[in-house]
Amino acid sequence: MGIITREEWGSTGRRGGSPLKGPLAPVVIHTWAMAATGRTPMTQAKAASWMQSVQAGHRNARRFADIGYNFCVDPHGRIFEGRGWLRSGAHTIELNRAGHGLALMGHGDQQAATPAQWDALRNLILTGQAAGAISEDYTVTGHRDWPSSKGKTCPGNMIYPHIHKLDAGTTFMTAAGEKHYPTTAGDRDLVRGDTGPGVRVLQWVLNTHYSSDLAPDGDFGPLTEAAVRAAQNNAGLIVTGTWGHYAALDTWASLDDALTAATTSIDEAATAVNDAKADIASARARISAINQAQAG
């Protein structure tokens, strides 16, 4: 499976994010929510121009260091490298440093994902596993499953019901009588006694963000509850022992958002320092040239 690199689609500037230790379990599905990007046929050149536009929008309007997603997939199933494997992203506040964000070009409330996009996502996950970036027991959620989405439908009402197609051997089901595991903000909050991939994602978040030492077994038992309570207490939040759509979680998201913004500012400051060093070196070279000319 070929991945169109940053250089090939015309990325500008340096790669955003910081290195992460893998393999990681969480995979979060997004959509761009831009209707024009979901139309077919689409040339690779046109898809590349959309990548450039989204990268510029993320940097200039949202003040991200780079395009926020790890990879993007166009309607023909072409995969474009964003931040790449095992790089922190700017796609889902709770998982920016604990998982990978994969985005579909298109508007998930107006257009269904194409068969080529589903195939590409499956192949991309397999590639991530082979690269040691995605764990064998990975979990798939939609951006809307996380409180930081703030009510957005992402990846859209025409895509979200089908993300179970990507799950690692676990059956997500619908209201038509099929089994449906609770996710972090789907039907309800996660509480002690819950099991399934949503709990496994929670355990990964607690281990990665809050220095917990939980086995990611998908069982919300006493150890997981204790870890949730400890994280809430350390963050100065209301201690409930549950995880989901309670008001205090907005504070949690705000804390993580502030950390992301601070990291971005540090990255930008480092870039400015490097640019200044280059300017100083260039000025010194010019001064040296002038002195040599005068001496001659």
C-alpha positions in Angstrom: 0.0 0.0 0.0 1.5 3.3 -1.1 1.2 6.4 1.1 1.6 9.8 -0.5 4.3 11.5 1.5 4.3 15.1 2.8 6.9 16.0 0.2 4.8 14.5 -2.6 1.6 16.4 -1.7 3.5 19.7 -1.2 3.6 20.1 2.5 5.2 23.3 3.7 7.1 23.8 6.9 8.3 21.3 9.4 6.4 18.2 10.7 4.3 19.0 13.7 4.0 17.1 17.0 6.4 15.2 19.1 7.4 11.5 19.1 5.2 9.0 20.9 6.1 5.5 22.2 4.1 2.8 20.5 2.2 0.7 19.8 -0.9 2.7 20.6 -4.4 1.4 20.8 -6.8 4.3 20.0 -7.7 5.1 16.4 -10.0 8.1 16.0 -12.0 8.6 12.8 -12.6 12.1 11.5 -14.0 13.9 8.5 -13.0 17.2 7.2 -16.7 18.4 7.0 -15.9 20.1 3.7 -18.5 18.9 1.1 -16.4 19.7 -2.0 -13.6 17.4 -0.9 -15.9 14.4 -1.0 -16.7 14.6 -4.7 -15.5 12.0 -7.2 -13.8 11.8 -9.5 -10.9 13.7 -7.9 -7.4 13.8 -9.3 -4.4 13.3 -7.0 -3.3 16.8 -7.7 -6.7 18.2 -6.5 -6.6 16.1 -3.4 -3.0 17.4 -2.7 -4.3 20.9 -3.1 -6.9 20.2 -0.4 -4.2 18.8 1.9 -2.3 22.1 1.4 -5.4 24.1 2.2 -6.3 22.2 5.4 -2.7 22.4 6.5 -2.7 26.2 6.0 -6.1 26.4 7.8 -4.9 24.4 10.8 -1.7 26.5 11.1 -3.2 30.0 10.5 -6.7 29.8 11.8 -6.4 27.2 14.6 -2.8 28.0 15.4 -1.7 24.4 15.2 2.0 23.6 14.5 0.9 21.5 11.4 -2.0 19.7 9.9 -3.7 18.1 12.9 -4.3 14.5 11.5 -1.9 11.7 11.3 -3.2 10.5 7.9 -6.0 11.6 5.5 -7.8 9.5 2.8 -9.4 10.9 -0.3 -12.6 9.4 -1.9 -10.5 7.2 -4.3 -8.7 5.6 -1.3 -5.4 7.5 -1.7 -3.7 7.9 1.6 -1.9 11.2 2.4 0.7 11.5 5.2 -0.2 14.1 7.8 1.9 14.0 10.9 2.6 10.3 10.3 3.0 7.4 12.7 3.7 7.9 16.4 3.5 11.7 16.3 1.3 13.7 18.6 -1.6 15.3 16.8 -4.2 18.0 17.1 -7.3 16.0 16.3 -8.8 14.8 19.5 -7.8 16.6 22.8 -8.1 13.5 24.9 -6.0 11.4 22.5 -3.6 13.8 20.8 -0.7 12.1 22.6 -2.2 8.7 23.0 -3.6 7.6 19.6 -3.8 8.3 15.9 -6.3 10.5 14.1 -7.4 9.3 10.6 -9.4 11.7 8.5 -11.7 11.1 5.5 -11.9 13.8 2.9 -15.5 14.8 2.6 -18.5 15.9 4.7 -19.7 13.0 6.8 -23.2 14.6 7.3 -23.7 14.9 3.5 -21.7 12.1 2.0 -21.1 8.5 2.9 -17.5 7.2 2.9 -16.6 5.4 -0.4 -15.8 1.7 -0.4 -12.3 2.8 -1.4 -12.0 4.9 1.7 -13.0 2.0 4.0 -10.5 -0.3 2.3 -7.8 2.3 2.6 -8.5 2.7 6.3 -8.4 -1.0 6.9 -5.1 -1.3 5.1 -3.7 1.8 6.9 -4.5 0.2 10.3 -2.7 -3.0 9.2 0.3 -1.0 8.0 0.3 0.8 11.3 0.4 -2.5 13.1 3.2 -3.8 11.0 5.1 -0.6 11.7 4.7 -1.0 15.5 2.5 2.1 15.7 -0.9 0.5 16.3 -1.5 -2.3 18.7 -3.1 -5.6 17.8 -6.0 -4.9 20.2 -6.6 -1.4 18.8 -9.9 0.4 19.4 -11.9 2.5 16.9 -13.9 5.5 18.0 -15.3 8.6 16.3 -14.4 12.1 17.2 -17.9 12.7 18.4 -17.3 10.0 21.1 -15.1 12.4 23.0 -16.2 15.3 25.1 -13.8 17.7 23.4 -15.9 17.4 20.2 -18.4 19.7 22.0 -21.4 18.3 20.2 -19.9 18.0 16.7 -21.2 15.0 14.7 -17.7 14.2 13.4 -17.1 11.9 11.5 -20.7 12.6 10.4 -24.0 10.9 10.6 -23.4 9.1 7.3 -20.0 7.7 8.4 -20.2 7.2 12.2 -22.7 4.3 12.2 -20.3 2.3 10.1 -16.9 2.7 11.9 -17.4 -0.7 13.4 -16.2 -2.0 10.0 -12.8 -1.1 11.2 -12.9 -2.6 14.7 -10.4 -5.3 15.7 -12.6 -8.3 16.1 -15.1 -6.6 18.3 -18.7 -6.2 17.2 -20.3 -2.8 17.5 -24.1 -3.0 16.9 -27.0 -0.7 16.3 -30.4 0.0 17.8 -31.8 -2.7 15.6 -31.0 -5.3 18.3 -27.2 -5.6 17.7 -24.7 -5.4 20.5 -23.2 -2.0 21.1 -20.3 -1.4 23.4 -20.5 1.9 25.3 -17.9 4.5 24.3 -16.6 7.4 26.2 -19.4 9.7 25.3 -21.8 7.7 23.2 -24.9 6.4 25.0 -23.8 7.4 28.5 -20.9 7.8 30.8 -18.5 4.9 31.4 -18.9 3.5 34.9 -17.5 0.7 37.0 -18.8 -2.6 35.6 -18.6 -1.6 32.0 -16.5 -3.6 29.5 -15.5 -3.2 25.9 -13.3 -1.1 23.6 -14.5 2.2 25.1 -13.1 1.2 28.5 -9.8 0.1 26.8 -9.4 3.5 25.3 -10.1 5.1 28.6 -7.4 2.9 30.2 -4.9 4.0 27.5 -5.7 7.7 28.2 -5.2 7.2 31.9 -1.9 5.5 31.4 -0.6 8.0 28.8 -1.9 11.3 30.3 -2.1 10.6 34.0 0.7 8.1 34.8 -1.6 5.3 35.7 -0.4 1.7 35.4 -3.5 -0.1 34.2 -3.7 -3.2 32.0 -5.7 -2.1 28.9 -8.1 -5.1 29.3 -11.4 -3.3 28.7 -12.7 -4.0 32.2 -13.8 -1.0 34.2 -13.0 -2.5 37.6 -11.9 -1.1 40.9 -8.4 -0.3 39.7 -9.7 1.7 36.7 -12.2 3.5 38.9 -9.4 4.4 41.4 -7.3 5.7 38.5 -10.1 7.8 37.2 -10.7 9.3 40.7 -7.0 10.0 41.2 -6.8 11.7 37.8 -9.8 13.8 38.5 -8.4 14.8 41.9 -5.0 15.7 40.6 -6.6 17.8 37.9 -8.7 19.7 40.4 -12.0 18.3 39.0 -15.1 16.9 40.7 -14.2 13.4 41.7 -17.0 11.1 40.4 -15.1 7.9 39.4 -17.0 8.0 36.1 -15.9 9.1 32.6 -18.0 10.9 30.1 -20.2 13.9 29.6 -20.2 15.6 33.0 -19.6 19.3 33.2 -16.2 19.1 34.9 -14.8 17.2 31.9 -14.8 20.5 30.0 -12.3 21.7 32.5 -10.2 18.6 31.8 -10.4 19.2 28.1 -9.4 22.9 28.7 -6.3 21.8 30.6 -5.2 19.5 27.8 -6.0 22.2 25.2 -3.9 24.7 27.2 -1.0 22.1 27.2 -1.3 21.6 23.5 -1.3 25.4 22.9 1.8 25.7 25.2 3.6 22.9 23.3 2.8 24.7 20.0 4.1 28.0 21.3 7.3 26.3 22.4 7.7 24.7 19.0 7.1 28.0 17.3 9.6 29.7 19.6 12.2 27.1 18.8 11.6 27.7 15.1 12.0 31.4 15.6 15.3 30.9 17.5 16.6 28.6 14.7 15.6 31.2 12.1 17.4 33.9 14.1 20.5 31.8 14.3 20.5 31.4 10.6 20.1 35.2 10.1 23.0 35.8 12.5 25.2 33.3 10.6 24.2 35.0 7.3 25.0 38.4 8.7 28.4 37.2 10.0 29.2 35.8 6.5 28.3 39.1 4.9 30.5 41.1 7.4 33.4 38.7 6.8 33.0 39.2 3.0 33.0 43.0 3.4 36.1 42.9 5.7 37.9 40.7 3.2 37.0 43.0 0.3 38.2 46.1 2.2 41.4 44.3 3.2 42.1 43.5 -0.4 
